[in-house]
Amino acid sequence: MLTLKNIGITYENGKVAVSDFNLDIKKGEIIGIVGESGSGKSTLIKSIVGGLPETTKIVGEVLFEGKNILSDKKFEKGRNITIVFQETRHALNPIRKIGRQYIEYIRQHLKISKEEAETKAIENLRKTNLPSPENIMNSYPYQLSGGMCQRVGIAMAMTFNPKILLADEPTSALDVTTQAQIVTELLHMREKFGTTMVVVTHSLGVAAYLADRLVVMKDGKIVETGKTEEVLKNPKSEYTKLLIASVPTLESEENYE
């Protein structure tokens, strides 16, 4: 489904953010990428959707169904691969209602009327189990909780049923109960639509419950990868052991049930 081959990312100031990154992601799989701040996790997934400054140097290949999308300028990422950013509230325009922003987003990709786009937006909010979609459409971002904004971000990202969903710290700064709602929603998306996902998270508890496979990053490189349960129960690298030991208590799976 998605293959990252020899990915290297260097910022304009010469700082190497990601080095020699290789990963093969299967259809319907959820990959969790974990590591401390500055390890290159977010930079990596932003590079897939063209979310880095133009001055950033990216080498290697990102193969989507065999096609290198880094060099294919005509590839429509927004319809095939979408991203949910950390704290969606900050990605939304604070002085415009959710509905207006959502309608414009839809009409950027589909040649349909405003009324048709509004209907599609409401249907999609309802499809992703958000309560009172009409009220959400008529709300400003600041009127919604952080968790609700994240769920709106997920709904918007899933508008066109993308084959791959990238999520950059989707549960960051949320309480455990709200984290559980976000995780449940992501699993629901995978179950309902077969969506392949790459989730960057600092929470090993979230990763443990959500991901099929874990990728542990440090200083822009992979230090360990494998099935989630195996990595957490029998870590091989010293860094992974330290990362697990640094968590006072992993959120138990019961929190997500």
GITATA-V531480 format. One record per residue. RES is the residue in one letter. PHI is phi in whole degrees, 0 to 359 (* if undefined). Layout:
res,phi
RES,PHI
RES,PHI
This chain:
res,phi
M,*
L,221
T,233
L,255
K,240
N,51
I,288
G,229
I,229
T,233
Y,282
E,303
N,281
G,93
K,289
V,274
A,268
V,222
S,222
D,49
F,266
N,229
L,201
D,245
I,249
K,272
K,299
G,80
E,274
I,248
I,258
G,255
I,250
V,237
G,156
E,289
S,301
G,86
S,278
G,102
K,299
S,292
T,302
L,301
I,286
K,294
S,295
I,293
V,254
G,71
G,265
L,253
P,304
E,297
T,283
T,284
K,267
I,238
V,241
G,100
E,228
V,244
L,262
F,252
E,51
G,88
K,254
N,284
I,280
L,291
S,258
D,263
K,291
K,272
F,294
E,271
K,298
G,299
R,265
N,252
I,226
T,234
I,227
V,254
F,275
Q,298
E,54
T,307
R,309
H,283
A,275
L,269
N,289
P,291
I,253
R,233
K,294
I,307
G,302
R,296
Q,293
Y,293
I,299
E,296
Y,300
I,296
R,287
Q,291
H,252
L,234
K,273
I,228
S,287
K,299
E,295
E,294
A,294
E,296
T,298
K,295
A,297
I,296
E,299
N,287
L,298
R,292
K,295
T,263
N,64
L,275
P,286
S,49
P,305
E,297
N,293
I,296
M,300
N,266
S,255
Y,271
P,307
Y,292
Q,276
L,254
S,291
G,301
G,294
M,294
C,298
Q,297
R,292
V,296
G,299
I,295
A,300
M,295
A,295
M,268
T,308
F,256
N,49
P,298
K,284
I,228
L,244
L,258
A,230
D,260
E,50
P,293
T,248
S,298
A,65
L,251
D,289
V,301
T,297
T,289
Q,305
A,300
Q,295
I,294
V,299
T,300
E,295
L,296
L,296
H,297
M,297
R,296
E,294
K,280
F,245
G,70
T,291
T,280
M,226
V,236
V,243
V,271
T,208
H,268
S,266
L,293
G,295
V,297
A,298
A,299
Y,276
L,266
A,270
D,282
R,228
L,248
V,239
V,259
M,246
K,212
D,53
G,80
K,234
I,280
V,256
E,196
T,210
G,167
K,300
T,307
E,299
E,293
V,296
L,286
K,273
N,221
P,295
K,261
S,273
E,297
Y,296
T,298
K,299
L,293
L,297
I,293
A,293
S,284
V,270
P,305
T,211
L,290
E,302
S,288
E,299
E,299
N,295
Y,253
E,256
